[in-house]
Amino acid sequence: MAAAGVVTALLTGTAVVTAGPAQAASADRLTPGRTLTPGAELRSANQRYRLVMQTDGNAVVMTAGGTPLWSSDTPGYGGAALEMQNDGNLVLYKSGHVALKASGTAGRQSASLVLQDDGNLVVYTSDGRPWWSTNTSGGAKAPAPTGARLCARVGYYAGFREQGLQLAVQVALAESGCNPAATNRNTNNSVDYGLWQVNNRAHPQWTPSQLLDPQTNANAAWSISGRGGNWRPWVAYTSGAHTRNGIPAKANAAVTQL
């Protein structure tokens, strides 16, 4: 997602953030070194928008009335917190301070995260340049992900996690290029459908139209792979295609970027 057309993204209470002893709290932003802890939130200056670090681990930009506009897609990581690091990187850490996702803006020291009055959540450099955003200006919902990021999202909600999620995305990239409409007719006239190219003859419990739905296809891959434990039914895995042509790097970026 781009901040003001500049860069492609890789992301109740009154006590809003944790802050170092020399830092004053500000309700609409995270300044360098500050953390949004579970249950805490930022509010835009006009009070129309909120960034909530939910206790389930999901960071969500929403309207004051609770309509979600963007999320980090990380529910299930209770205790996770969002940190605006001194190096300029916005990082979502799970318990134990293990990084889950980041904005990819390291190297821009003194950057701050600001929830604007228009609903856009933006990382700004110290001289006011935008480097990352949620693309939620005007209260618009963030654009739906495509390609590898689509595979990462639906794979996550199917049940894949961390390294298992990256492997799942690698297989999907090698199988379909993460194109939800992809089909392949085999020599026996059976057809493979969707992101993970599920064969309708081998798995008749899913109809072709169901397999062309991204989330249903991901759920099918989760089931067929034994919850990510066995990828041998996929030729892209057994042939090693999922490890070539830059696929691991693409999958890693999709899984780890906010």
C-alpha positions in Angstrom: 0.0 0.0 0.0 1.4 3.3 -0.9 1.8 6.4 1.2 0.6 9.4 -0.9 1.8 7.6 -4.0 5.4 7.4 -2.7 6.1 3.9 -1.4 4.7 0.5 -1.5 3.8 -1.0 1.9 5.1 -4.0 2.8 0.9 -3.0 8.2 -10.2 1.2 24.6 -8.6 3.1 27.0 -7.3 6.5 28.0 -3.6 5.5 28.5 -2.7 5.4 24.9 1.0 4.3 24.6 4.0 3.4 26.5 6.7 6.1 26.3 10.3 6.6 27.4 11.0 9.0 30.3 12.0 11.8 28.0 9.0 11.4 25.7 5.6 13.1 26.0 2.5 11.1 25.1 0.6 12.2 22.0 -2.8 10.7 21.3 -2.6 10.6 17.5 0.9 9.3 17.0 3.8 7.0 18.0 7.1 8.8 18.1 10.5 7.0 18.0 10.9 4.4 20.6 7.3 4.2 21.7 5.0 1.2 21.7 1.3 0.7 21.4 0.6 -2.1 23.9 -2.3 -4.6 23.9 -5.7 -2.8 24.5 -4.2 0.6 23.9 -5.0 2.9 21.0 -4.3 6.1 19.0 -7.0 8.5 18.1 -6.9 11.0 15.3 -6.9 14.6 16.5 -10.5 15.1 15.3 -11.5 11.9 17.2 -13.0 10.3 14.0 -10.5 7.4 13.6 -8.8 5.0 15.9 -5.8 2.6 15.7 -6.4 -0.1 18.2 -3.8 -2.7 19.3 -6.3 -5.4 20.0 -5.7 -7.9 22.8 -6.0 -10.7 20.2 -2.8 -9.5 18.4 -4.5 -7.7 15.5 -3.7 -4.0 15.0 -6.8 -2.4 13.4 -7.5 1.1 11.9 -11.2 1.8 12.4 -13.7 4.6 12.5 -14.8 6.0 15.8 -17.9 3.9 15.4 -15.9 0.7 15.0 -16.0 0.1 11.2 -12.6 -1.6 10.3 -10.6 0.0 7.5 -7.3 -1.9 7.7 -5.7 -4.5 9.9 -2.3 -6.2 10.3 -4.0 -9.6 9.8 -2.5 -11.0 13.0 -5.3 -12.2 15.2 -4.2 -15.1 17.4 -1.1 -13.5 18.8 -2.4 -12.3 22.1 0.1 -9.9 23.7 1.4 -8.5 20.4 2.4 -4.9 20.4 3.2 -2.3 17.8 6.5 -0.4 18.1 7.8 2.6 16.3 11.5 1.9 16.4 14.2 4.5 16.6 15.5 3.3 13.2 12.3 4.2 11.5 10.8 0.8 11.2 7.3 0.1 12.4 7.3 -3.4 13.8 4.6 -5.7 15.2 6.1 -7.9 17.9 4.5 -11.0 19.4 5.1 -12.0 23.0 8.8 -12.4 23.7 9.6 -9.4 21.4 9.8 -11.6 18.3 9.0 -9.7 15.1 6.0 -10.7 13.2 5.6 -8.0 10.6 7.2 -4.6 9.8 6.7 -1.6 7.5 10.1 -2.0 5.9 11.1 1.6 6.6 14.3 1.0 8.6 17.0 3.5 8.0 14.8 6.5 8.3 15.7 7.5 11.8 13.3 9.7 13.9 10.3 8.6 11.9 6.9 8.8 13.5 3.5 7.0 13.0 0.6 9.4 12.7 -3.1 8.6 12.5 -4.3 11.5 10.4 -7.7 13.3 10.6 -8.6 11.7 7.2 -8.2 8.2 8.5 -4.9 7.4 6.9 -2.2 5.8 9.1 1.2 7.1 7.9 4.9 6.7 8.8 6.5 10.1 8.3 10.2 10.8 8.3 11.5 13.6 10.6 11.3 16.1 7.7 7.7 15.2 6.9 8.0 12.8 4.0 5.5 9.9 4.0 7.1 6.4 3.6 4.3 4.0 4.4 0.6 4.1 4.9 -2.5 2.0 5.2 -4.2 3.8 2.2 -7.3 4.6 4.2 -7.6 8.3 3.4 -11.2 9.6 3.6 -12.3 6.6 5.7 -11.9 4.3 2.7 -11.2 0.6 3.4 -7.6 -0.4 2.5 -7.3 -1.9 -1.0 -7.7 -5.7 -1.1 -4.4 -7.5 -1.4 -3.4 -9.2 -4.6 -0.7 -11.7 -5.6 1.5 -13.1 -2.9 -0.1 -10.8 -0.3 -3.5 -12.3 -1.1 -2.1 -15.8 -0.6 -0.5 -14.7 2.7 -3.8 -13.3 4.0 -6.1 -16.2 3.1 -3.3 -18.7 4.1 -3.1 -17.1 7.5 -6.9 -17.2 8.0 -6.9 -20.8 6.9 -4.5 -21.7 9.7 -0.9 -21.4 8.3 1.5 -19.5 10.6 5.0 -18.0 10.3 7.4 -20.3 8.5 4.6 -22.6 7.6 2.7 -19.7 6.1 5.8 -18.7 4.0 6.1 -22.2 2.7 2.4 -22.2 1.8 2.7 -19.0 -0.1 5.8 -20.3 -1.9 3.8 -23.3 -3.1 0.9 -21.1 -4.3 3.3 -18.8 -6.1 4.9 -21.7 -7.9 1.5 -23.4 -8.6 -0.6 -20.4 -9.8 1.4 -17.2 -9.4 -1.1 -16.5 -6.6 -3.8 -15.9 -9.3 -7.1 -16.9 -7.8 -8.6 -17.5 -11.2 -5.9 -19.9 -12.4 -7.0 -23.2 -13.9 -5.0 -26.1 -15.4 -6.5 -29.0 -17.4 -4.6 -32.2 -17.0 -4.1 -35.0 -19.5 -6.8 -37.0 -17.8 -9.2 -34.1 -18.2 -9.3 -33.3 -14.5 -8.8 -29.6 -13.7 -6.7 -27.9 -11.0 -8.3 -24.7 -9.6 -7.3 -21.6 -7.8 -4.4 -20.3 -5.8 -3.1 -23.7 -4.6 -4.3 -25.5 -7.8 -6.6 -28.0 -6.1 -7.7 -30.9 -8.3 -11.5 -31.2 -8.4 -11.4 -34.9 -9.3 -9.1 -35.9 -6.5 -11.0 -33.6 -4.1 -14.7 -33.6 -5.1 -15.8 -32.3 -1.8 -15.1 -28.8 -3.2 -16.8 -27.6 -6.4 -14.9 -25.6 -9.0 -16.6 -22.4 -8.0 -15.7 -23.0 -4.4 -12.0 -23.6 -5.3 -12.0 -20.3 -7.3 -12.8 -18.5 -4.1 -9.5 -17.5 -2.5 -10.4 -18.3 1.1 -12.1 -21.6 0.3 -9.1 -22.6 -1.8 -6.7 -21.8 1.1 -8.9 -23.8 3.5 -8.8 -26.7 1.1 -4.9 -26.4 1.0 -4.8 -26.4 4.8 -6.9 -29.6 4.9 -5.2 -31.4 2.0 -1.7 -30.6 3.3 -2.5 -31.9 6.8 -2.4 -28.5 8.3 0.8 -27.7 6.4 2.6 -30.9 7.3 2.6 -32.5 3.9 3.0 -30.6 0.6 3.8 -33.7 -1.5 0.5 -33.6 -3.3 1.7 -30.5 -5.1 4.1 -30.9 -8.0 5.5 -27.4 -7.4 6.7 -28.7 -4.1 8.1 -32.1 -5.1 9.9 -30.6 -8.1 11.4 -27.8 -6.0 9.8 -25.1 -8.1 8.8 -23.3 -5.0 12.4 -22.6 -4.2 13.4 -21.0 -7.5 13.0 -17.8 -9.4 13.0 -15.5 -6.4 9.9 -17.2 -5.0 11.2 -17.5 -1.4 11.9 -13.8 -1.2 8.5 -12.9 -2.6 6.8 -15.1 -0.1 8.8 -13.8 2.8 7.9 -10.2 1.9 4.2 -11.0 1.6 4.2 -12.7 5.0 6.3 -10.3 7.0 5.4 -6.8 5.6 2.6 -4.7 7.2 
